[in-house]
């Protein structure tokens, strides 16, 4: 039973990463058009760019996401 709870926690973390990558990019594009100042925050932009880079590199190299492996 504890493994099932840990898998669910990893799943929630994985969901948070996906929302950050996709939602962060959408927020930057939409925020630029709407004039939101927080989307110009350099640490946020760099963290989002790094996350996108990791996902793109994994896809390019044909690797499975480590969080997917942990969920299994």
N, C-alpha and C positions, 0 to 999 in steps of 0.2 A: 503494500500500500504506500509506503513512503516514496517509492520510485515513481509512482503515478503522480503524486503531489509535486515532486521535483520536475517531472516532465511537463506538468501544467505550468509551473513557474518559468521554465525555459521557453515554453510556448508563448507566454505573456511577454517575456523579454524579446523574443523573436518578432512578435507583433509590434512592440514598441520600436524596434529598429526599422521595420518596414514602414511604419507610419512616419518616423523621423526622416527617412530617406525620401519617400514619395511626398509626404506632406510638407517637408522642409523645402523641397524644390518648388512645389506649387506655391508655398507661402512667399518665397523669394520673388517669383514671377508676378504673382498677384499683388504682393506688397509693394513692389516697385511701381506698378500701375496705380495703386491706391495711395501711395505716398506714406506707407507705414515706415516709421523710422527704425523699428526694432529689427527689420529684416536686413538692415545695413550693418548689424552688429558683427564685427569681424570674427570673434570666436565661434559664433553660431554658423556663419558662412563657411569657415574653415572646417568645422566639425562635420557639417553636411557634405561638403566637398570630399572630405576624407572617407566618409561612409559610402558615398557614391563610388569613389575610386576603389574601395575594397570590394564592393558588390560587382563592379565592372571587371575587376581583375579576376575574381573567382569565376565569373561566367566565361571570360576569355580563356582562362586556363583550364576550364572544365572541372573545377573543383566543386565539391558539395559544401554548402555552408556548415560550419562547425555546430551552429545551433540546431540545424536539421538533424545532424548526427546525434547530438545529445537528446533531442526529443525522441528519437527512435530507441 
